[in-house]
Amino acid sequence: MRLAAFALPLAIMLLLGMIPWLAATLSAIIGLCVSYIFFAKTRNALSESLYEKRAAKNVNHDKDADAEDAEVEAVLAKESKGKA
């Protein structure tokens, strides 16, 4: 859909005889605007999906990190008791 939002204005401008680099630049701007306005639901769904996947990975990582930290603290506590 995003490719069509770029390609359609580009094809129209090129058929009208516009300079190719100018047509491509204007088509990119038009495509970005159309995408931003009309494809917001798709963009939001994608960002929520990515956030949920990343949050799920962080939860598992935090449990492992907490367990490792507890082990290190236990070892350090034993060493400090032995020196005192």
C-alpha positions as CSV (number, residue, x, y, z in Angstrom):
1,M,0.0,0.0,0.0
2,R,2.8,2.4,0.8
3,L,4.6,1.5,-2.4
4,A,1.3,2.4,-4.3
5,A,1.1,5.7,-2.4
6,F,4.5,6.5,-3.9
7,A,4.2,4.9,-7.4
8,L,0.8,6.3,-8.4
9,P,1.8,10.0,-8.0
10,L,5.1,9.2,-9.6
11,A,3.5,7.7,-12.6
12,I,1.0,10.5,-13.0
13,M,3.7,13.2,-12.7
14,L,6.0,11.4,-15.2
15,L,3.1,11.1,-17.7
16,L,2.5,14.8,-17.4
17,G,6.1,15.4,-18.4
18,M,7.6,16.5,-15.1
19,I,11.4,16.3,-14.5
20,P,12.1,12.8,-13.1
21,W,14.0,13.8,-10.0
22,L,11.4,16.4,-9.1
23,A,8.6,13.9,-9.7
24,A,10.3,11.4,-7.5
25,T,10.9,13.9,-4.7
26,L,7.3,15.1,-4.8
27,S,6.0,11.6,-5.0
28,A,8.0,10.6,-1.9
29,I,6.6,13.6,0.0
30,I,3.1,12.7,-1.1
31,G,3.6,9.1,-0.2
32,L,4.8,10.0,3.3
33,C,1.8,12.2,3.9
34,V,-0.7,9.7,2.6
35,S,1.0,7.0,4.7
36,Y,1.0,9.1,7.8
37,I,-2.6,10.1,7.5
38,F,-4.3,6.9,6.2
39,F,-2.1,4.1,7.5
40,A,-2.0,5.1,11.1
41,K,-3.9,2.0,12.3
42,T,-1.4,-0.2,10.6
43,R,1.6,1.7,11.9
44,N,0.2,1.6,15.5
45,A,-0.6,-2.1,15.3
46,L,3.0,-2.8,14.2
47,S,4.5,-0.6,16.9
48,E,2.4,-2.3,19.6
49,S,3.4,-5.7,18.3
50,L,7.0,-4.8,18.4
51,Y,6.7,-3.3,21.9
52,E,5.0,-6.4,23.3
53,K,7.7,-8.7,21.8
54,R,10.4,-6.6,23.2
55,A,8.7,-6.3,26.6
56,A,8.3,-10.1,26.8
57,K,12.1,-10.5,26.1
58,N,12.9,-8.0,28.8
59,V,10.8,-9.8,31.4
60,N,12.6,-13.0,30.9
61,H,15.9,-11.3,30.9
62,D,15.2,-9.5,34.2
63,K,14.3,-12.7,36.0
64,D,17.7,-14.2,34.9
65,A,19.5,-11.0,35.9
66,D,17.8,-10.9,39.3
67,A,18.8,-14.5,40.0
68,E,22.4,-13.8,38.9
69,D,22.5,-10.7,41.1
70,A,21.3,-12.7,44.1
71,E,24.0,-15.3,43.6
72,V,26.7,-12.6,43.4
73,E,25.4,-10.9,46.5
74,A,25.3,-14.1,48.4
75,V,29.0,-14.9,47.5
76,L,30.1,-11.4,48.4
77,A,28.2,-11.6,51.7
78,K,30.0,-14.8,52.6
79,E,33.4,-13.3,51.7
80,S,32.8,-10.2,53.8
81,K,31.8,-12.3,56.8
82,G,34.9,-14.4,56.4
83,K,37.2,-11.3,56.4
84,A,35.5,-9.7,59.5
